[in-house]
Amino acid sequence: MASLFDTPTTAPLAERRRPRRLADYAGQTHLLGPNGVLRRYLAAGRLPSLILWGPPGVGKTTLALLLADELKRPFAMLSAINAGVKDVREVIDRAKKQAGTILFIDEIHRFSKAQQDALLGAVENGTVTLIGATTENPSFEVIPALLSRCQVYTLEALSADTLRDIVRRALAEDEILSKIPVDVIEDHALLALSGGDARKLLGLLELVVESMPPDPSGRVQLTDEAVQRTAQRPLARYDKGGEMHYDVISAFIKSIRGSDPNAALYYLAVMLEGGEDVKFIARRLLILSSEDIGNANPNALLLAQSCFQACTVIGLPESDLILSQTVIYLATSPKSNAAYTAIRAAQAQVRQQGVHPVPVPLRNAPTKLMKELGYGQAYQYSHNGEGNFAYQEFMPEALSGTRYYDPGDNPAEAKIRERLRGWWQEKYGY
């Protein structure tokens, strides 16, 4: 398995510094620390199929290599950029002759449905243990049938301290850079321009150190000014793969929820200028339109859905106009989280109490026996009642009168409350 890590000295620094042992792997202690789930799998000598989800340069490929090495398992690697169904089937055919093969697919979110379908049987019967790497939310990019057969683990952006340790060890241990005396005077620009991406960090470090002339004492002085001059671009103020990604999207959502279109537009501009995926932004607007506006303005969901479809079709740069319109509309809409709190309350009760029997009048009666047992007989067809309403019990007996939905304090839901009170009188306390 050592051949997995063979690297020529002419390889870039990021490749030369790829960890050969799990002990040298940087970050992801929530997965690989003493109580980490992957550490427990390794201790048990087994590994399920899994999806590694995280930003670029946090060690997804390296982790896959190390897991295979630790378990001494055959390893095959495909890139979704250039592999097709034929390549997948060839790997599966070889795996049938090599028990325990781990198949690593980089950027699995780029695989089509047909390509992902080709993996299902081999993953399900254990011919291969799949490790997929993705920078995109697997809930949206991996087909449900494959996702249900895999564990999804999130890899976190590397912290500043972890990145500093990677730099320190590269300067001290790399067979080329260790021969160059370097003083790290400042590292803010190096860390900021890397955006939490270790691969980018090491590439920039190598470029700066090898291109900088030494000072009179023969040492290279690594400063922010030297890094920016070498990189020939200003400090990144936003990186879609770094920690600020989460801070900005959080501020963006909270600004819309707080009905401040100006702040929301500012954070939208930050994301767009930073190269954020417009579909990611539009997906968050879809969620917000239901979670924070809901039935206070049902048109919000319709506009957010149209926004997502338009952004998917058009892309940048023109989709910034569609996002701007949608953000302004959502921020200035009346707000209600009643739909969110209602379903969360109902889910909590189901988890706590389990499922109660459906009232007999509401049950389906497809057979003669069920009809003889009274299934569906006392049901009152609502459209036969006055105003298309017939007062009857729909809740399981044990939950009669339980209220989950509490209409919000806004004109649209005030009308809903009034309508519910007219139908149900005192039953639900509307």
N, C-alpha and C positions, 0 to 999 in steps of 0.2 A: 504493500500500500504506500510505501515511501515514494513511489513514482508519482503519486498525486501531487507531491510538493516539490518536485525537481524544478529548479528555476535557474536559468543561466545568469551570469553576472551582468550581462547586457540588458537584462529585463529592467523595466522601470522600478523605482524605489518601492512603490506600493506593492508590486508583485514580489519583490525580494523580501519585503517585510511581512508577507502573509504568514500568520502564525502556523507553526508546524505541530504545536502541542496545544491541547485545550487549556493548559495552565497559562499559556501566553495570550489567550484570547482576551481582547479588551472590551469591557462593558457587558451589558445584558445579564447582570447578576441576578435579576428576577427569574431568569431561566436556568442559569448555570451556577448560581451560588450554591452553598451547602444544602439549602432547602429548595433549590430550583427544580422545576418539573422535568427538564431535560436531564439534569444531573441524576434524578431518581430513575429515569428510564435507563440511563447508561449503567447505573449500579445494578439494575435488574437484568442487564444484557439484552434489552429489547428496545424497539423503537416503532411507534405507529407512523402511518403516513401523516404528513403535516405540511402546513403552509406557513412560511415565514413572511410576515408582512411588516415592512418598515421602509423608511426613507433610504435613498442611495447611500452607499458607503458605510453602512453600519455593520457589515460582516455577514450578510446572508449566505453568500457563496462559501466563504471561509468556514462558517459554522457547519454547513452541509458536508464539506470535505472532512472536517474534524470529527463529526459524528460517525461518518463511515469508517474513518481511521481508528477511532476508539473501539468500535464494534468489530473491526477486522472484516468488514463486509465488502463484497464486490461493488464497484461504484461506476455509474454511467452518468454522463452529463449531456444535456441538450439545451440549446438556447431557443426560446420560442420565436426569436427574430428570424431564424433561418431554417428551423426544423419543421417537417411536415408529418402527416399521418404515417407515411412510409417509414420515416426515421423512428417514430414511436414504436411501430410494430417490429422493426428490426431489433430494437433494444429489448422489447418484451420477449421476442423469440430467443435471444441470447440469454435472457434472465431465466428462462425455463430450464436452462442447462447449468445455471449458477444460482443455487439457492441463496436467498437472502439479499439479492441485488437491491441496492439503493439507487433509485433514478432521480437525479436532480434536474429540475427544469427551471432555468433562469427566465424571469419575466413571464411567468405562466399566464399572466393576465392577457398577454398578446395571442395566446392560443385561441383558435376559433372553437365553436361548439363541437364541430366534427373532430377536431384534434383532441379536445378534452374528453369527448365520448370514447375515443379510442383507448383511453387509459382506464376506463371504469372497471372492466372485467379483471385486468391484471392487478389493480389496486385492491379490489374486493376479495379476490382469492389469494392474495398475498404473494403473487408471482414477483411483484416489485413493491418495495416500500418507497412511496413517492415523497420527495421533498420539493415543494414548489416555492419559488421566491417571487415576491411581487411588491411593487411600490404602491399599488392601487388597492382599494378596499376589496377584499376577496368576495364580500357579500354581493358586490355588483359585477365583478369581473370573472368569477369562477362559477361554473354551472352548479346548481343546487345538488345534483346527484353526486358530483365529485366532491363538493364541499362537505357533504354529510359523511363522507368516508375519511375525512382528514381532520386533524386537530389544527386549529389556527392559533399561532403564537405571534404576538406583536414584538418586534424589535424596536427599542427606543433609540431616539437620536443620541449620539454620544455626547456626554457632558464635556464642559471645558477642561475639567481636571483629567478626564480620560484622554482627550486630544493632546493635552500637554504631555502626558506620560508617553503617548505614542511618539511625539516629537523627540522627547528626551531619549527614549530607547533607540530610536532610529539613528540619532547622532552618535550614540555611544556604541551601538552594536553592528550597524551596517558595515559591511566590509569595504565599501567605498567612502561613505560619508564619515566614518569614524577616523579616517586618515586626514580629514580637513578640520583644523581647529576652529570651532564656531562658538561665539558668545551670543546667547539669546538675550538681547537687551529688552526687546518688546515682542509680544506675541499676539496683540489684539488683532492686527490686520490679518495675520496668518490664520487665526481661528475664525475670524469673521468671514473672510473670503472663502474659506472651506465650507462654511455653512453646515458644520456637523458631519461632513462627509470625509471619512478617514482617507479614502482613495485620493480625493481632491487635495486634502491636507498634505499628504506625502508627496504628491506630484508637484505642488507649489513649493514645498520645502526643498525638494531636490533641485528645482529650477533656480530658486533664489541662491542657495548655497553654491551651486556650481557656476553661476553666472556672476556672482559678486566678487570684485577684486578684494584681496586681503588688505588690512590696514598696515601701517609701517611695522607693526610687531608681528605681522604674518598671520593675523587672525581675522576671520570673517565676522563682521558685526551684523547680526540679524535684527533689524529695526522695522517698525511699521512703515516708515518712509521707503525703505529698501524693498519691502514686499510689494507695496503699491506700485512702485516704479517698475519692478520686474513684471508684475501682473498686468500693468498698463490699464488698470481700471480702478475706480473708486471703491471704497468699502461698500459691500452689499448691505443694504438696510433691511432687506427681507430675503429670506431663503426658504423656498417652499418645502425643503427637506429638513430644515433646522427647527430649533426650539421656538423661534419667533413665529413660525407657521401656526402653531397652536395658540399662541398669545393673540395674534392678529385675528384669527377666525373667531376666537372667543369674544374679543372686543367688538367685532363686526356683528355677531349675532345679538350680543347684549345691547348694542346701539339700536338695532332694529326693534328689538323687544321693548326698549325704553323710548321708542317713538322719536328718535333723533336722526332724521334723514341725513343731516350734514355730517355727523360723525360716521354714520354708516357708509356714506359715499367716500369719505377719506380712507377708511380701512379697505373698501373695495378697490380704490385706486392703488393702495399699497400692494395688495395682492396681485392686481393686474400687472403693475410695473415690475413685480418680482417674478412674473412668469407662472403664477399659479394656474392650475388646470381649471378652466371655466366650468367644466362639468362638476368638479368638486364644489365650487361656489354655488352653482345652480341646485345641486342636490341638497345642500344645507338650507337653501331658501325654500325648497319643497317641504322639508321637515318643519322648518319654522312656521310656514304658512298654516300648518295644521296645529302645531304645538302651541303657538303663541297668539294666533288670530282665530283660527277655527271658525265657529258659526257666528262670531261677531261680524265677520265679513266672508262668507263662503267663496266669493269671487277671488280671494287671495290665493287659494289653492289652485284655481283654474289658471290664473296668471302665472303662478310659479311653475306649473306643469308646462305651460306654453313656453315659458322662458327656458326651461331645461331642454325641451325639444328643439327650440330655435338655436340654442348654444351648441347643441350636439351637431346640428346640420351646418351651421354657419362658421363656428369657431372664431378665433381672433383674426383680425382686430375688431370686426364689426359687432361681435357679440357684447362688447363693452356697453353699447347703447341699450341693448335689451336688458342687460343686468342692471344698468343704472335706472331704467324705467321701473323695473320690478322692485328694486331696493326702495326707491322712493315710495312706491305704492304700498309696500308692506310696512314700511316705517310709519307712514301716515294713516294706516288703517286702525280702526278700533281694535283693542286687544282682548283676548280671552284665552285662558288655558284650561277651560272647563272640559274640553274633549280629552286633553291629556290627563287631568286628574281623575276623570271618570273611568277611563280604561285602566289606569294604574290601580285604582281602588278595587275594581272588579277582579283584576288579575290577582291582587293580593288576597282577596277573599277565596278565590278558587285554590290558590296555593296552600292557604291555611286550612281550609275546610274540605277540600276535595270537591267532587261533582255531586250535586244533589239530583234526585230523580226528577225528570221532566213531568209536569202535570199531565194526568191521563188525557184530558180533552185536547192537549196539543200534540199528542203523539201520532206518528204515522201509523196507518192501519192497512198494510198491503195484503194481509192474509185474513182468512175467515176467523181463525182463532183470535187474532188481535181485535177484530171487530166484535167478537163475542165477549171479549174482556173489557169492552167499552172504550177502546182507544179512539180518540177523536170524536166521540159521539156528542159530547156536551159543548164542543167548540162552536162559538158564535162567529159567523163570517162578518168581519168588521164592516164591509161595504153595505151590509143589509141594515146597519144601525143608522140612527139619525146623525147626520154630519159625517158619515162613514166611520163611526166609532161605536163599538159595543163594549160596555164595561164588563171585564172578566179578569180572571187571574192568569197572568202569564209567568210569574215567578214560581220557582219551586216553593213548596209549602213552607219550608224552614226559612226562606228568605223573603217572605211576603212583606211588602212595605219598605224593603231596603232600597235606599236611594244612592246611586252612584253619580248621576249627572246633576250638577247644580249650575243652572244657567248663569253666565257671567253678567256683570253689571254694565250692560251696554244696550243700546236701543234694539238691536236685532234679537238678542237673547231675552230681553225683557218681554218681547212679544211671544217668544217660545215659552217662557215661564207662565205667561198668562194663558196660553193655549193648553199647556199641561195641567194647570190648575182647573181649567174648565172641564177637561176630560176626567181627571183622576180625583177631583175634589180634595179631600184630606188625606188620601191614601199615602202619597209620597211627601206631603208637607210642602208642596209648592205654593 
